[in-house]
Amino acid sequence: MRCCWRRIVRRVDSVGCGVKTYRTYLVGDAGRLQLGPSFEAGDDSAAVARAREVLDQAGELWQGGRLLGRFSKLGVFTPVSQ
């Protein structure tokens, strides 16, 4: 029995695993950004929920070079219009 791994790998690559890496940045009192925690999530809405859990101050949520939005000090998320 012959198995074609290339076909399986191509299928996984085309479908994708559905997990993306997201990064938070903390906004300090002077407005300077500081590196925050990073995490993986299945989609943007799951990433926003996860970021709410890890941010305890104002911050930004990024996925690669794409800014998703900003969190206020009260935890209110404002998405960036794409």
Backbone hydrogen bonds, N-H to C=O, Kabsch-Sander energy under -0.5 kcal/mol:
donor,donor_aa,acceptor,acceptor_aa,energy
5,W,3,C,-1.0
8,I,4,C,-1.3
9,V,5,W,-2.9
10,R,6,R,-2.6
11,R,7,R,-2.0
12,V,8,I,-2.2
13,D,9,V,-2.6
14,S,10,R,-2.4
15,V,11,R,-2.1
16,G,12,V,-3.2
20,K,41,A,-2.8
22,Y,39,F,-3.4
23,R,62,W,-2.8
24,T,37,P,-2.0
25,Y,60,E,-2.1
26,L,34,Q,-3.0
27,V,58,A,-2.6
28,G,26,L,-0.7
28,G,32,R,-3.1
31,G,28,G,-2.0
34,Q,26,L,-2.6
36,G,24,T,-2.5
39,F,22,Y,-2.3
41,A,20,K,-2.2
47,A,43,D,-1.9
48,V,44,D,-2.3
49,A,45,S,-1.9
50,R,46,A,-2.3
51,A,47,A,-2.7
52,R,48,V,-1.9
53,E,49,A,-1.1
54,V,50,R,-1.5
55,L,51,A,-2.4
59,G,71,F,-1.6
60,E,25,Y,-2.5
61,L,69,G,-2.4
62,W,23,R,-3.0
63,Q,66,R,-2.5
66,R,63,Q,-1.6
67,L,65,G,-0.6
68,L,61,L,-2.7
68,L,66,R,-0.6
69,G,61,L,-1.2
70,R,78,T,-2.2
71,F,59,G,-3.4
72,S,76,V,-2.2
75,G,72,S,-1.7
78,T,70,R,-3.0
80,V,68,L,-2.7
